[in-house]
Amino acid sequence: MNLLRFSIVVVFLWIGALKFFNYEADGIVPFVANSPFMSFFYNHPEQYTDYTNKEGEVSNKNRLWHISNNTYGFAKGLGFFLIVCAVLVASHRIFPFASMIGSMLVFLMTIGTLSFLVTTPESWVPDLGDDHWGVPYLSSRGRLVIKDIVILAGSVLTMAQSAKLYLSRAR
């Protein structure tokens, strides 16, 4: 359980911190732009395909669009949220109730992330001539997302562990 909790904390701290860098913010645009629950965070979600950057690519035209789209503002807010979740989950021994809340937030976050498999066309291999495309053939983005199912399960376990500790101390 300690290793599981530590793993969730490391992933959320690391990915949360990366959200403050443009290349990471650029990478989540298809997910957010296609999500019926998150696209409102962007000013022009329908235009994202015209301004897609490859990882590490710097395009001044695209960067200006991402600034006007609120790509970087949203990513920083999300990064802050992920870091807060990590700190809450890590507080298990000192503040088990807060840690339980953090695990609940991680659970909800991973539900949102897994919803991208349904809402983001880029999650699946496109039809470019190969016989293997569409569902169930996950693209690199889809493979990135599906791994969150493990974090989802882990958050339920850390949530239960923190609730148990909280209740035992409350007695």
Contacts in CASP RR format, 6 or more apart in sequence:
PFRMAT RR
TARGET T0000
AUTHOR 0000-0000-0000
METHOD contacts of the structure
MODEL  1
MNLLRFSIVVVFLWIGALKFFNYEADGIVPFVANSPFMSFFYNHPEQYTD
YTNKEGEVSNKNRLWHISNNTYGFAKGLGFFLIVCAVLVASHRIFPFASM
IGSMLVFLMTIGTLSFLVTTPESWVPDLGDDHWGVPYLSSRGRLVIKDIV
ILAGSVLTMAQSAKLYLSRAR
1 157 0 8 1.000
1 158 0 8 1.000
1 161 0 8 1.000
4 154 0 8 1.000
4 157 0 8 1.000
4 158 0 8 1.000
5 89 0 8 1.000
5 90 0 8 1.000
5 92 0 8 1.000
5 158 0 8 1.000
5 161 0 8 1.000
8 86 0 8 1.000
8 89 0 8 1.000
8 103 0 8 1.000
8 106 0 8 1.000
8 151 0 8 1.000
8 154 0 8 1.000
8 155 0 8 1.000
8 158 0 8 1.000
9 86 0 8 1.000
9 89 0 8 1.000
9 90 0 8 1.000
10 86 0 8 1.000
11 86 0 8 1.000
11 151 0 8 1.000
12 82 0 8 1.000
12 83 0 8 1.000
12 85 0 8 1.000
12 86 0 8 1.000
12 89 0 8 1.000
12 106 0 8 1.000
13 82 0 8 1.000
13 83 0 8 1.000
13 86 0 8 1.000
15 24 0 8 1.000
15 79 0 8 1.000
15 82 0 8 1.000
16 78 0 8 1.000
16 79 0 8 1.000
16 80 0 8 1.000
16 82 0 8 1.000
16 83 0 8 1.000
16 86 0 8 1.000
17 79 0 8 1.000
17 83 0 8 1.000
18 24 0 8 1.000
19 25 0 8 1.000
19 28 0 8 1.000
19 75 0 8 1.000
19 76 0 8 1.000
19 77 0 8 1.000
19 78 0 8 1.000
19 79 0 8 1.000
19 82 0 8 1.000
20 75 0 8 1.000
20 76 0 8 1.000
20 79 0 8 1.000
22 63 0 8 1.000
22 66 0 8 1.000
22 72 0 8 1.000
23 53 0 8 1.000
23 55 0 8 1.000
23 56 0 8 1.000
23 57 0 8 1.000
24 75 0 8 1.000
25 66 0 8 1.000
25 71 0 8 1.000
25 72 0 8 1.000
25 73 0 8 1.000
25 74 0 8 1.000
25 75 0 8 1.000
25 76 0 8 1.000
26 52 0 8 1.000
26 53 0 8 1.000
26 55 0 8 1.000
26 62 0 8 1.000
26 66 0 8 1.000
26 71 0 8 1.000
27 53 0 8 1.000
27 55 0 8 1.000
28 75 0 8 1.000
28 78 0 8 1.000
29 42 0 8 1.000
29 48 0 8 1.000
29 51 0 8 1.000
29 52 0 8 1.000
29 66 0 8 1.000
29 69 0 8 1.000
29 71 0 8 1.000
30 48 0 8 1.000
30 52 0 8 1.000
30 120 0 8 1.000
30 121 0 8 1.000
30 122 0 8 1.000
30 141 0 8 1.000
31 38 0 8 1.000
31 113 0 8 1.000
31 116 0 8 1.000
31 119 0 8 1.000
31 120 0 8 1.000
31 141 0 8 1.000
31 145 0 8 1.000
32 38 0 8 1.000
32 39 0 8 1.000
32 41 0 8 1.000
32 42 0 8 1.000
32 45 0 8 1.000
32 74 0 8 1.000
33 39 0 8 1.000
33 42 0 8 1.000
33 45 0 8 1.000
33 46 0 8 1.000
33 48 0 8 1.000
34 45 0 8 1.000
34 116 0 8 1.000
34 119 0 8 1.000
34 120 0 8 1.000
34 121 0 8 1.000
34 122 0 8 1.000
35 112 0 8 1.000
35 115 0 8 1.000
35 116 0 8 1.000
35 119 0 8 1.000
35 120 0 8 1.000
36 119 0 8 1.000
37 112 0 8 1.000
37 115 0 8 1.000
39 45 0 8 1.000
41 70 0 8 1.000
41 74 0 8 1.000
42 48 0 8 1.000
42 69 0 8 1.000
42 70 0 8 1.000
42 71 0 8 1.000
42 74 0 8 1.000
43 68 0 8 1.000
43 69 0 8 1.000
43 70 0 8 1.000
44 65 0 8 1.000
44 68 0 8 1.000
44 69 0 8 1.000
45 69 0 8 1.000
47 65 0 8 1.000
47 69 0 8 1.000
48 69 0 8 1.000
50 65 0 8 1.000
51 59 0 8 1.000
51 61 0 8 1.000
51 62 0 8 1.000
51 65 0 8 1.000
51 66 0 8 1.000
51 69 0 8 1.000
52 62 0 8 1.000
53 59 0 8 1.000
53 62 0 8 1.000
53 63 0 8 1.000
53 66 0 8 1.000
66 72 0 8 1.000
81 105 0 8 1.000
81 109 0 8 1.000
82 109 0 8 1.000
84 105 0 8 1.000
85 102 0 8 1.000
85 105 0 8 1.000
85 106 0 8 1.000
85 109 0 8 1.000
88 95 0 8 1.000
88 98 0 8 1.000
88 99 0 8 1.000
88 101 0 8 1.000
88 102 0 8 1.000
88 103 0 8 1.000
88 105 0 8 1.000
89 99 0 8 1.000
89 102 0 8 1.000
89 103 0 8 1.000
89 106 0 8 1.000
89 155 0 8 1.000
89 158 0 8 1.000
90 99 0 8 1.000
91 98 0 8 1.000
91 99 0 8 1.000
92 99 0 8 1.000
92 158 0 8 1.000
92 161 0 8 1.000
92 162 0 8 1.000
92 165 0 8 1.000
93 165 0 8 1.000
96 162 0 8 1.000
96 163 0 8 1.000
96 165 0 8 1.000
96 166 0 8 1.000
96 169 0 8 1.000
97 162 0 8 1.000
97 166 0 8 1.000
99 158 0 8 1.000
99 162 0 8 1.000
100 159 0 8 1.000
100 162 0 8 1.000
100 163 0 8 1.000
100 166 0 8 1.000
102 159 0 8 1.000
103 155 0 8 1.000
103 156 0 8 1.000
103 158 0 8 1.000
103 159 0 8 1.000
103 162 0 8 1.000
104 155 0 8 1.000
104 159 0 8 1.000
106 151 0 8 1.000
106 155 0 8 1.000
106 158 0 8 1.000
107 152 0 8 1.000
107 155 0 8 1.000
107 156 0 8 1.000
107 159 0 8 1.000
110 148 0 8 1.000
110 149 0 8 1.000
110 151 0 8 1.000
110 152 0 8 1.000
110 155 0 8 1.000
111 152 0 8 1.000
113 145 0 8 1.000
113 148 0 8 1.000
114 145 0 8 1.000
114 146 0 8 1.000
114 148 0 8 1.000
114 149 0 8 1.000
114 152 0 8 1.000
116 123 0 8 1.000
116 141 0 8 1.000
116 142 0 8 1.000
116 145 0 8 1.000
117 123 0 8 1.000
117 142 0 8 1.000
117 145 0 8 1.000
117 146 0 8 1.000
120 141 0 8 1.000
120 142 0 8 1.000
120 145 0 8 1.000
122 139 0 8 1.000
122 141 0 8 1.000
122 142 0 8 1.000
123 138 0 8 1.000
123 139 0 8 1.000
123 141 0 8 1.000
123 142 0 8 1.000
123 145 0 8 1.000
124 133 0 8 1.000
124 134 0 8 1.000
124 135 0 8 1.000
124 137 0 8 1.000
124 138 0 8 1.000
124 139 0 8 1.000
124 142 0 8 1.000
125 132 0 8 1.000
125 133 0 8 1.000
125 134 0 8 1.000
125 137 0 8 1.000
125 138 0 8 1.000
125 139 0 8 1.000
126 133 0 8 1.000
126 134 0 8 1.000
126 139 0 8 1.000
127 133 0 8 1.000
127 134 0 8 1.000
138 146 0 8 1.000
END
